[in-house]
Amino acid sequence: MRGASRFVKAVFLLAAAVWLGGIVAMIIALPSLFGSDEVTRTQAAHLAGAILAQLDVITLILLPVLLVSGLVLMRPAGITRRTKIVMVALMLILAASKLTGFVLLTSMEKLQTRIASFEKSDPMTPERERFNRLHKTAEGLMTLNLVVLVILIVIASNGLTATRRDEYLLNET
């Protein structure tokens, strides 16, 4: 049983690390991509959209992995039912924001095809204004994802700590 528990812990931590790593990579890469002299803003927007779409697919795969492994880890730790309900609710918030993100990215891609060039088009056109609103919403969703993910990791790490403490106490007696 101890080996299975370690495997589940490793799966949980790996999934959380991949998700957080993707968000951190985006935070680091996007400003340099849009600030580059070698890439136009239009090219950067298309590239960023493609990267975000891939990250969304990966995180939708990681979501059930985090949920199942997190609940399995908390089960022997005696975590309260209320905490588990909070964890599931947070996972549902993440899933809803990811699905909303897909819709936003699709709408933003359609708008990008109507905007010939971000460098040459008037920033006050309806397409650009709508794109900017969708972009702000997408940024808010990414921030929400980051906050919720950190909360989930804290909740699960309490479960990991409790499991480790319980194992230590059992070995001591």
ChimeraX attribute file (.defattr): number of C-alpha atoms within 10 A of each C-alpha:
attribute: neighborCount
match mode: 1-to-1
recipient: residues
	/A:1	6
	/A:2	8
	/A:3	8
	/A:4	9
	/A:5	16
	/A:6	12
	/A:7	13
	/A:8	19
	/A:9	19
	/A:10	13
	/A:11	16
	/A:12	23
	/A:13	18
	/A:14	15
	/A:15	21
	/A:16	21
	/A:17	13
	/A:18	15
	/A:19	23
	/A:20	17
	/A:21	12
	/A:22	19
	/A:23	19
	/A:24	12
	/A:25	11
	/A:26	16
	/A:27	11
	/A:28	11
	/A:29	12
	/A:30	16
	/A:31	11
	/A:32	11
	/A:33	19
	/A:34	17
	/A:35	12
	/A:36	12
	/A:37	9
	/A:38	10
	/A:39	13
	/A:40	15
	/A:41	17
	/A:42	18
	/A:43	15
	/A:44	19
	/A:45	19
	/A:46	15
	/A:47	15
	/A:48	17
	/A:49	16
	/A:50	14
	/A:51	14
	/A:52	18
	/A:53	17
	/A:54	13
	/A:55	18
	/A:56	20
	/A:57	13
	/A:58	15
	/A:59	23
	/A:60	16
	/A:61	12
	/A:62	17
	/A:63	18
	/A:64	14
	/A:65	18
	/A:66	25
	/A:67	20
	/A:68	14
	/A:69	21
	/A:70	26
	/A:71	19
	/A:72	17
	/A:73	24
	/A:74	24
	/A:75	15
	/A:76	14
	/A:77	19
	/A:78	12
	/A:79	18
	/A:80	10
	/A:81	11
	/A:82	9
	/A:83	13
	/A:84	18
	/A:85	11
	/A:86	13
	/A:87	21
	/A:88	17
	/A:89	12
	/A:90	18
	/A:91	20
	/A:92	14
	/A:93	15
	/A:94	22
	/A:95	17
	/A:96	13
	/A:97	19
	/A:98	23
	/A:99	15
	/A:100	15
	/A:101	21
	/A:102	17
	/A:103	13
	/A:104	17
	/A:105	20
	/A:106	14
	/A:107	14
	/A:108	24
	/A:109	17
	/A:110	13
	/A:111	16
	/A:112	18
	/A:113	11
	/A:114	11
	/A:115	18
	/A:116	11
	/A:117	14
	/A:118	15
	/A:119	11
	/A:120	9
	/A:121	12
	/A:122	13
	/A:123	12
	/A:124	9
	/A:125	11
	/A:126	11
	/A:127	18
	/A:128	19
	/A:129	13
	/A:130	15
	/A:131	20
	/A:132	14
	/A:133	13
	/A:134	17
	/A:135	15
	/A:136	12
	/A:137	15
	/A:138	21
	/A:139	13
	/A:140	13
	/A:141	18
	/A:142	17
	/A:143	13
	/A:144	15
	/A:145	22
	/A:146	17
	/A:147	11
	/A:148	17
	/A:149	19
	/A:150	14
	/A:151	14
	/A:152	21
	/A:153	19
	/A:154	12
	/A:155	18
	/A:156	27
	/A:157	17
	/A:158	16
	/A:159	22
	/A:160	20
	/A:161	13
	/A:162	18
	/A:163	20
	/A:164	13
	/A:165	13
	/A:166	15
	/A:167	13
	/A:168	11
	/A:169	10
	/A:170	9
	/A:171	8
	/A:172	7
	/A:173	5
